[in-house]
Amino acid sequence: MTTNNWLAISAGVTLLLALAAFWAIWQNYSLHKKARKERLLNEIIEWAIDLGKCSFEHEFQPVTDISAEYFLRVSRVNTLARLNTVRARKEYVTNIAAVFKQEKALQSAVKEVKQKLENTITVIGKHIENKPVPETISDAETKLYKSIEVLIEEATKLKTRDIN
């Protein structure tokens, strides 16, 4: 074989190695992108689940001589504190949702949960202060929980869509 043949073979092998390296890098990038998207969706779902755990104690079982009114007031304050703790992550979740610009259903679900969260916090706060409120805590929480279900459903749809 001549030197030109060896050069041609070397160039061909080098080109194949370059293509294989490019393909490997592209695959790694695609996997990283998919894992990041899944991680962000998990953050949204986790936030929604944490919100769902912040429930108000509606029933009072007299065990001691503590009055039902006192129990409800303390329960409302505790619920409000839990909601405010989860509320602190609201902007973080909003920023995560902004990554999924094309996903209007997810954007809408996050916005709806944020609105229902603010409404629930307002309603509980007014009940604590004994101010007139147009809806009960139970009604506000029900609306919040329904919006949480929609958010979790939308985020899960996005996760499973990529698997298929």
Summary of the structure (lengths in Angstrom):
residues: 164
radius of gyration: 26.6
end to end distance: 50.8
largest distance: 102.7
contacts: 423
relative contact order: 0.12
helix: 80%
strand: 0%
